[in-house]
């Protein structure tokens, strides 16, 4: 899997997000150290995150990863 790290942004909860546009995967690292892999994430949403440097990490995760569509697994 080829993950692309998004540009750095300020966030109170999210440290960084790496994405795979082709596979619809987002790897989210939270500031508390927890990492989660979200699959079946909207590819349009991933492209928007990659292109829009002003988009809030927290808003993006809440809107696109915490949905019925996306599946989540904790990464060690």
N, C-alpha and C positions, 0 to 999 in steps of 0.2 A: 504494500500500500504506500502510495506517495502522498504524504501530507504536506500541505503548504501552510506555514505559519502566517497569520494575519498581522498587520502592522500593530504596534503597541498602542494601547489606549488606556486611559484612566478608568478604573472600575473599583467599586468597593468590595465586590465579591469574586470577580473573575481575574485570574492572573494572565492567562492567554488562551487563545483558541487556534488550533491547527485544523485544517480542513482538507478533504479530498473531494473535489468537485465532481469528478467522474463517478465515484462510488456513492456519493451522498453521505459522507461520514464527517462528523465533527468530533474532535478530541478537545475537551474543555478541562483546563486546569484551574481549580479554584484557589483563592488565596490561603485557605486553610490546608492546602496540600492535596486534597482529594482530586482524583482525575476520573472523568467519565467519558466513555465513547458512546456517541449517539449515532445510530444508523438510520437509514431511510429518511434523512433530513432533506428538505426541499433543495434541489440543485439551484433553483433561482434564488433562494435565500442565501445559499453559500456564495454564489456569484456576487450578490449584492453586498455581502459582508466584505468580500475581497476587494471590491471596487470602491466602496463608500467608507473612507477613513474616519468619518465622523459618527458612524453608527455605534450606539452604545452596546457594549458586550452584554451587559445584564439584560437589556431589552431584547437583544437578538436571541439569547439563550432561552428566555422565558417565552418568546413568541414562536421560535422555530424548533427547539429541542424538547420542551416540556409539553408535547402535544400527544394526542392519541396515535398519530401517524408514526412518529419517531420512536425508536427502541433504544433503551439505555442499558449500559453495563458498566460497573465500576472497574477501573483499571488499577492494578496494584502499584 
